[in-house]
Amino acid sequence: MRTVNIFAQTIKSIIRDKYGLAGLVIITIIIAIGALAPYLPLPDFNSTEFHRLEPPSPRHLLGTDYLGRDLLSRVIWGARISILVGFVAAGISAIIGIILGTLAGYYGGLIDNIISRIIEIFFMIPTFFIALTLAAIYGSNIYMLMLIIGLTTWPVTARVMRGQVLITREFLYIEATRAIGASDFRIITKYVIPASIQPAIANTILQVGNAIMIEAGLSYLGLGDPNYPSWGRLIYEGQPYVDTAWWLSVIPGLFLLVTVLGINFLGDAVNRIFNPKMSQRTSL
Amino acid sequence: MSLARYLIQRIFQSIVVLFAIIVINFIIISLAPGDPIQFVAGDIAISSPEFAAYLRAKWGLDKPLYERLLLYIYNILRGDLGYSYRYSEPVINLILERLPITLLLTVTANVLAFVIGVLIGIYSARNIGKKVDTTLHVINFLLWSTPSFWLGIVLMIIFSVDLRILPATGLMNVRNPPQGMWLYLDILYHSILPVATLTLITLPLYFKITRDSMLQQASEDYVMTYRAIGFSENVIYRRYIFRNSIIPPVTMFGIHMGFAVAGAALIENVFGWPGVGRLLLDSIRTRDYPVILGVYVVIASSIIIANLIIDIIYALLDPRIRITGRR
């Protein structure tokens, strides 16, 4: 009941926030487009039956690509791929980050030392290149990409979570539960995590946008899944034709921009709602 | 804790981190499925097992993993990053050749983004709530959400394809390379688009951190005290708020400088900019393992050194760090 209330209240606060509302609207529209893709009257996104490089026309609202595939269909199916990759990868990243961040913050000592060193190492390497290397070496089907992005982006969440747990573990009521003999597992799952998770949630929303960007970057370098038209891949495929068919690259990029913008609006708003005083740095 | 001891401890920690990075990368790459010999030698490796065996022995790929790792670390300590499979050249030479080209792009863009971002951030914070602040804030959000490579393509379409006033790709005019001073001017001319792209992409970072930091300082109690005393707003901002809020963006600048060597691989790729980022991308595609590892070592070292410099500057400036050893 309490969680439901907090959730409803958060949504209310988001809607009251200009940026939060804009973000929510944008994301809802993009998700709706992605969800409706199979039911829209569109040609198959891999069908090559049309003329090549046709400019936008009533028949093909966004024209066709170098293999004669309908760009509108590919962009709309691309929404599905990008959103899916974004959410699953951010989910993986959040789970790892929250668990490790909580363990480090709660137990301190050696465990904290080890986890913090690992986080530190991650901040000293450009993780995009690690993702790139992994994608190049271990193959780049769409599920692999989600896993790779999740595995390389969790340290930000872990650091945020650790910081918050360091504060909440000192709360009196948590000390009280310890005093009456609750197990560590119970204290962590029932009290520490619920009390500390808000900044991690705000950060995870921003991570969705980040994951979509990373996937687009990998796909733009030709390391994405060739079977699915993700937006990054569409930009990659369109780039050789910038001088004759600029829309092939520009339009998928616009969709990418607007989606990430919506997520950043929302994430930033949630951040402000959860920490009205602290101006937190979660980007980078 | 004395300053010297603090610094020695930080340096020691940095070395440990650097070695951890080397070991992790080495293991990730070495456990990869597929044989680098196949990638380099292609069909010859299949038709001639002797040649494949020769290459394998030459590159030490016939030895067990731990032995190769130890050898690699030993060689790094001697300043030897190994030989490229593809170019048959020392890795360090390949990197050093491209480093100035990358730094021209990344350092210029980082400095520009810092200066512009901080100035706009200050301006925005001083006009909080007004239309100009809202506009700048939204533009900042837009840039923050823009994929760098896409922005590069859009700028290329506008300035090279449409207006035809700027070159689309490359470092210089290859067909007709100019001489002397004109060569540098030509490189400068070619760097306008990539530098502009990278600057625009990096800007939001500095804008946001400066604006947040200014707003936070402006809400501190000491500001109210100064107002009560009767200092003018200009003096309060210039002398106190600005001085206190410039630290976070400067830190960010330092961290970003560390990443400068990593380059902006995506942007280098868009504009055919022959820098370190491109070298890394090409090596990943062709499985030139020594080059991949070598570039990572150089990148990680530069980031660690940048962090160390930031720490030392802080330790010198802030006595609290010297005493507690904590930032």
Boltz contact constraints between the chains, C-beta under 6 A:
constraints:
  - contact:
      token1: [A, 121]
      token2: [B, 17]
      max_distance: 6.0
  - contact:
      token1: [A, 121]
      token2: [B, 20]
      max_distance: 6.0
  - contact:
      token1: [A, 121]
      token2: [B, 21]
      max_distance: 6.0
  - contact:
      token1: [A, 124]
      token2: [B, 300]
      max_distance: 6.0
  - contact:
      token1: [A, 124]
      token2: [B, 303]
      max_distance: 6.0
  - contact:
      token1: [A, 124]
      token2: [B, 304]
      max_distance: 6.0
  - contact:
      token1: [A, 125]
      token2: [B, 21]
      max_distance: 6.0
  - contact:
      token1: [A, 125]
      token2: [B, 300]
      max_distance: 6.0
  - contact:
      token1: [A, 126]
      token2: [B, 262]
      max_distance: 6.0
  - contact:
      token1: [A, 132]
      token2: [B, 284]
      max_distance: 6.0
  - contact:
      token1: [A, 133]
      token2: [B, 284]
      max_distance: 6.0
  - contact:
      token1: [A, 136]
      token2: [B, 284]
      max_distance: 6.0
  - contact:
      token1: [A, 137]
      token2: [B, 32]
      max_distance: 6.0
  - contact:
      token1: [A, 213]
      token2: [B, 147]
      max_distance: 6.0
  - contact:
      token1: [A, 216]
      token2: [B, 147]
      max_distance: 6.0
  - contact:
      token1: [A, 217]
      token2: [B, 266]
      max_distance: 6.0
  - contact:
      token1: [A, 220]
      token2: [B, 149]
      max_distance: 6.0
  - contact:
      token1: [A, 235]
      token2: [B, 150]
      max_distance: 6.0
  - contact:
      token1: [A, 242]
      token2: [B, 157]
      max_distance: 6.0
  - contact:
      token1: [A, 243]
      token2: [B, 161]
      max_distance: 6.0
  - contact:
      token1: [A, 246]
      token2: [B, 157]
      max_distance: 6.0
  - contact:
      token1: [A, 249]
      token2: [B, 153]
      max_distance: 6.0
  - contact:
      token1: [A, 253]
      token2: [B, 150]
      max_distance: 6.0
  - contact:
      token1: [A, 256]
      token2: [B, 147]
      max_distance: 6.0
  - contact:
      token1: [A, 257]
      token2: [B, 145]
      max_distance: 6.0
  - contact:
      token1: [A, 257]
      token2: [B, 146]
      max_distance: 6.0
  - contact:
      token1: [A, 260]
      token2: [B, 145]
      max_distance: 6.0
  - contact:
      token1: [A, 261]
      token2: [B, 145]
      max_distance: 6.0
  - contact:
      token1: [A, 264]
      token2: [B, 144]
      max_distance: 6.0
  - contact:
      token1: [A, 264]
      token2: [B, 145]
      max_distance: 6.0
  - contact:
      token1: [A, 279]
      token2: [B, 212]
      max_distance: 6.0
  - contact:
      token1: [A, 279]
      token2: [B, 216]
      max_distance: 6.0
